[in-house]
Amino acid sequence: MQIIQNRRRFLAGAASAGAAGLIGTSTQAWAEPLPETTSVRLPRYIGGAYCWAGLYLAGEMLRAEGFTDVRY
């Protein structure tokens, strides 16, 4: 038996998944603890790279993860 997917059924499934995500409870019990080391040093010059955007994005993501001292 083949199941036929139409727009109405797809949107109903997407809406229910979105509602479940909004209603679901998020507790700190599943959160990971803060890192043991709070400082990290990243290299500024990587083998002649011309674009350091990825490096700076990595620094911002590390700050969001709990690192307080990110140096280049």
C-alpha positions as CSV (number, residue, x, y, z in Angstrom):
1,M,0.0,0.0,0.0
2,Q,1.5,3.3,-1.1
3,I,0.9,6.4,1.1
4,I,0.2,9.5,-0.9
5,Q,1.5,12.8,0.5
6,N,-0.4,15.9,-0.3
7,R,0.1,19.5,0.7
8,R,-2.6,19.4,3.4
9,R,-1.1,16.3,5.1
10,F,2.4,17.7,4.9
11,L,1.4,21.1,6.4
12,A,-0.5,19.3,9.2
13,G,2.6,17.2,10.0
14,A,4.9,20.3,9.9
15,A,2.5,22.3,12.1
16,S,2.2,19.5,14.7
17,A,6.0,19.1,14.8
18,G,6.4,22.8,15.3
19,A,3.8,22.9,18.0
20,A,5.5,20.0,19.8
21,G,8.8,21.8,19.6
22,L,7.3,24.9,21.2
23,I,5.3,23.1,23.8
24,G,8.1,20.7,24.8
25,T,9.8,21.6,28.0
26,S,13.5,22.4,28.1
27,T,15.1,22.0,31.4
28,Q,18.7,22.5,32.5
29,A,19.0,18.8,33.3
30,W,20.0,18.1,29.8
31,A,22.4,20.9,29.5
32,E,26.1,20.1,29.6
33,P,28.2,21.6,32.3
34,L,30.5,24.6,31.7
35,P,33.9,23.7,30.3
36,E,36.7,23.1,32.8
37,T,39.0,25.4,30.9
38,T,37.6,28.9,30.3
39,S,40.3,30.3,28.1
40,V,41.4,29.3,24.6
41,R,44.0,30.7,22.2
42,L,43.3,30.5,18.4
43,P,46.0,31.2,15.8
44,R,45.5,34.4,13.9
45,Y,47.5,33.5,10.8
46,I,46.7,30.1,9.3
47,G,49.0,29.2,6.4
48,G,48.4,32.2,4.2
49,A,44.6,32.3,4.5
50,Y,43.0,35.5,3.2
51,C,39.7,35.1,5.0
52,W,39.5,34.9,8.7
53,A,35.7,35.1,9.0
54,G,35.5,31.4,10.0
55,L,38.1,31.9,12.7
56,Y,36.1,34.8,14.2
57,L,32.9,32.9,14.0
58,A,34.5,30.0,15.8
59,G,35.5,32.5,18.5
60,E,32.0,33.8,18.9
61,M,30.7,30.2,19.1
62,L,33.2,29.3,21.7
63,R,32.1,32.4,23.8
64,A,28.5,31.2,23.4
65,E,29.6,27.7,24.7
66,G,31.0,29.3,27.9
67,F,34.6,30.2,27.2
68,T,35.3,33.6,28.7
69,D,38.8,34.3,27.3
70,V,39.1,33.8,23.6
71,R,42.4,35.1,22.2
72,Y,43.7,35.3,18.7
